[in-house]
């Protein structure tokens, strides 16, 4: 089940969402251009769980480790990795940005990404495999969308045997199926084997659910006059 488009229009231009997508695509193209040196780039700018957990000192985390929490969100290992994340970011991010406002949306996105990274790091605290990708931050966007627009219709690609069809499904169902998938893979994945950081997805989603109330615009309240 692949979401293609949300039917909910925006009231403003989602330029932060667009900027994030362009930044991720540019960084992916750059990583492909440097060829064999890409692994060194991932280890330098990816978020390494062992460092996130064990490098805390009296003054907190070292600056390079802090930077890696943010730089890791803009690195991807393959076309499907960056393509899938950017597709979800575009479909769900523009409406969330419209609801939160541009500056709050950016802070919300980055904060969800940081919490997602630590969600994985606490599970894989001894891992020295760098985490890269926007999945955790995008998962936070899905959490916000789940609460904000559960009835919004999502045009979804669904394979049925050898056939493929599209159908409009409520966001509640689309994101609900996604969450169940993340939980299933997280439970069945082998610890310490690298691969996809499923718990980062779950942690980012929960962060989106919990943080939304602090970032959502306050609606004006009308007072009755007597």
Secondary structure, 3 states (H helix, E strand, C coil): CEEEEECCCCCCCCHHHHHHHHHHHHHHHHHHHCHHHHHHHHHHHCEEHHHHHHCCECCECCHHHHHHHHHHHHCCCCHHHHHHHHHHHHHHHHHHHHHHCHHHHHHHHHHHHHHHHHHHHHHCCCCCCEECCCHHHHHHHHHHHHHHCCCCEEEEEEEECCEEEEEEEEHHHHHHHHHHHHHHHHHHCCCCCCCCCHHHHHHHHHHHHHHHHHHCCCCCCCCCCC
